[in-house]
C-alpha cells in the first residue's frame, strides 16, 4: 500500500509553504492515500523515520540542495522519491521534466513513471545535479548570504561577478585524458542545466551512467559567449585526443579527478561546498528511484 511522506523545506525559494501544504492535502486526500507532512529541519534520522512509519514514497519539497541532503541519507533505499520544486534554480527537477506548476506536478506524482536515476559522489559525499568550481560557485557562495532569495537575486549576483571575471588553474584527470587549464569555471553535472532551464550540458541524461564535464577556459568573453551558444546548438563534444585549452571543453566520463590548484570556490547542488585541493568524482548508476515524466 502506498504511503507518502512529504518533506518540506520551508526556507527553500520564494513560494509560500502554506499554499503548497494546502495543495498537497487536497490532491492527496482525494486519492485516499495515507500521507504525512514534516519539516525537514526537524528530522535527525531519516532511516528510522522510513523504517518505523512504513513509508513507500518520499516527496521532497525544496530545491537541489534539499534533494541532495535527503539522498545523502537514503541512497540505495527502496523508497520512491518525488519532487515538488520550490528552489531558486531547480535544475535537477526540471531536467527530469517536472513542472514548477503545482497542478502539473501532481500528474507526475500520481501518474508518472518510476525511473532509476544516477547520482554521483564528490569526495564521498553524494550529489544529485551539479558540482561547480569557479564562477558559478562564487555566485552560489554570495547567494547563500542574501536575505532575499529567488531568480532575480541570483541573476543580479551573476552580473556583478562578470566584472572582473576571475579565472583559476586546474589539473583535470580522467581514465582517458589529463591536462592543465586556466579556466573561469569547471562544471561536473548529471543534469543538462544550471537551473531555470539555463542549459550547460546539452547531452546530459540522469540515467545514462555518465558524468558530463564542461570547462569554460580563460579566453576573450565575447569569444567564450559565441562558443557557448555554438555548443548548445551543435551539442558537439570535444575530441579528447586533441584538446584545445582556448575552446570550451565538453566531454563525458564515469569518473574525474580535479586538482583545484588555486583553491577556487566550490558548490554542490547549489550549496556551498568546502574548498578542497583534490576532488574525486564518480558516477553512481541507478542509485535511486524517482517519479518523472521520462519514458522508460
Secondary structure as UniProt FT lines:
FT   STRAND          3..8
FT   TURN            10..11
FT   HELIX           17..29
FT   TURN            30..32
FT   STRAND          34..39
FT   HELIX           40..42
FT   HELIX           46..53
FT   STRAND          57..62
FT   HELIX           64..74
FT   TURN            75..76
FT   STRAND          80..85
FT   HELIX           91..95
FT   TURN            96..97
FT   HELIX           102..111
FT   STRAND          113..122
FT   TURN            123..124
FT   STRAND          125..127
FT   STRAND          130..134
FT   HELIX           135..143
FT   TURN            144..145
FT   HELIX           151..160
FT   TURN            161..162
FT   STRAND          168..173
FT   STRAND          178..189
FT   STRAND          193..195
FT   TURN            196..197
FT   STRAND          198..199
FT   TURN            202..203
FT   TURN            206..207
FT   STRAND          211..217
FT   HELIX           221..234
FT   TURN            240..241
FT   TURN            245..246
FT   STRAND          249..253
FT   STRAND          255..260
FT   TURN            261..262
FT   STRAND          266..268
FT   TURN            269..270
FT   STRAND          271..273
FT   STRAND          278..292
//
